[in-house]
Amino acid sequence: MTAVNLKLLRVGHCRHLECMAARGGRWTPVEFPAQCGLIRHPTRGWMLYDTGYAGHFFDATASFPARLYRDVLPVNLPAAEVLVTQLAGFGLTPADIGTVIVSHYHGDHIAGLRDFPNARFIALRADTEHFAALVGKRWRATMGGHLPDLLPPDYFDRLDAADDCPQHALPDWLTPFETGFDLLGDGSLLGVPLPGHSHGQLGLFLPDADGRPAFLVADACWSLPALREGRLPLALFINADRPGFLRSFAGLNRIARREPAVALLPSHCTAAWEEYKNDA
């Protein structure tokens, strides 16, 4: 089994009601961090899982109707949290990133794609097709949290479909998730479809991330404590496929209760990412 290194980065945040992430939460605005994974593979080099926010987000939402996105979910990106700045802290430039895995196409996950000129991109085909169909349909795109202007001009020329990668069996203890897409061909990065939140959300299972398994689950849930308790988000209405979201959430809940050794990492849960770093 090929081991990889995983670092967790907070790249800005928005504010929304706490109860949107979990029933029983407060009706008070709180920070929802946009977090991404920086991965180092021993032979394939540096990669990212999502990019969080970037300055491009503010450009893409400068005028209506996209401005509504920013007004409804106010975004803050401190200078120290800019992804390119954080990469420099590891001695990296954007040109050093060879692959960016896109969990799904909501603006808080892809705002930094334009910053990586040498990267190949990986996403699920269904989500890509849905997003591509929104180009030129600005109101419809905005209402779904999509900002087509965030894509690099040559994005589709540099895109690979995760669906075209060989399938790889997942460990039995990840049931009900049975197979993933072997993104690099060596079993180190397994793309796992997590239906519901978008038209093709891609989770990422790392069998050996610094000596332990890690499962980046994007927006299949928004709070690890709530997932463990089985408390669904109130914001079910924002999902593309509610029954699919419920199935994905239920499956992750089973893993959270049954397999405490696996690090489940929702993109917007500070508690999960702090727990991972503290256990490292």
Rosetta blueprint (number, residue, H / E / L):
1 M L
2 T L
3 A L
4 V E
5 N E
6 L E
7 K E
8 L E
9 L E
10 R E
11 V E
12 G E
13 H E
14 C E
15 R E
16 H E
17 L E
18 E H
19 C H
20 M H
21 A L
22 A L
23 R L
24 G L
25 G L
26 R L
27 W L
28 T L
29 P E
30 V E
31 E E
32 F E
33 P E
34 A E
35 Q E
36 C E
37 G E
38 L E
39 I E
40 R E
41 H E
42 P L
43 T L
44 R L
45 G E
46 W E
47 M E
48 L E
49 Y E
50 D L
51 T L
52 G L
53 Y L
54 A L
55 G H
56 H H
57 F H
58 F H
59 D H
60 A H
61 T L
62 A L
63 S L
64 F L
65 P L
66 A L
67 R H
68 L H
69 Y H
70 R H
71 D H
72 V H
73 L L
74 P L
75 V E
76 N E
77 L L
78 P L
79 A H
80 A H
81 E H
82 V L
83 L H
84 V H
85 T H
86 Q H
87 L H
88 A H
89 G H
90 F L
91 G L
92 L L
93 T L
94 P H
95 A H
96 D H
97 I E
98 G E
99 T E
100 V E
101 I E
102 V L
103 S L
104 H L
105 Y L
106 H E
107 G H
108 D H
109 H H
110 I H
111 A L
112 G L
113 L H
114 R H
115 D H
116 F L
117 P L
118 N L
119 A L
120 R E
121 F E
122 I E
123 A E
124 L L
125 R H
126 A H
127 D H
128 T H
129 E H
130 H H
131 F H
132 A H
133 A L
134 L L
135 V L
136 G L
137 K L
138 R H
139 W H
140 R H
141 A H
142 T H
143 M H
144 G L
145 G L
146 H E
147 L L
148 P H
149 D H
150 L H
151 L L
152 P L
153 P L
154 D L
155 Y H
156 F H
157 D H
158 R H
159 L E
160 D E
161 A E
162 A H
163 D H
164 D H
165 C L
166 P L
167 Q E
168 H E
169 A E
170 L L
171 P L
172 D H
173 W H
174 L H
175 T L
176 P L
177 F L
178 E L
179 T E
180 G E
181 F E
182 D E
183 L L
184 L L
185 G L
186 D L
187 G L
188 S L
189 L L
190 L E
191 G E
192 V E
193 P E
194 L L
195 P L
196 G L
197 H L
198 S L
199 H L
200 G L
201 Q L
202 L E
203 G E
204 L E
205 F E
206 L E
207 P E
208 D E
209 A E
210 D L
211 G L
212 R E
213 P E
214 A E
215 F E
216 L E
217 V E
218 A E
219 D L
220 A L
221 C L
222 W L
223 S L
224 L H
225 P H
226 A H
227 L H
228 R H
229 E H
230 G L
231 R L
232 L L
233 P L
234 L L
235 A H
236 L H
237 F H
238 I H
239 N L
240 A L
241 D L
242 R H
243 P H
244 G H
245 F H
246 L H
247 R H
248 S H
249 F H
250 A H
251 G H
252 L H
253 N H
254 R H
255 I H
256 A H
257 R H
258 R H
259 E L
260 P L
261 A L
262 V L
263 A E
264 L E
265 L E
266 P E
267 S L
268 H L
269 C L
270 T H
271 A H
272 A H
273 W H
274 E H
275 E H
276 Y H
277 K H
278 N H
279 D H
280 A L
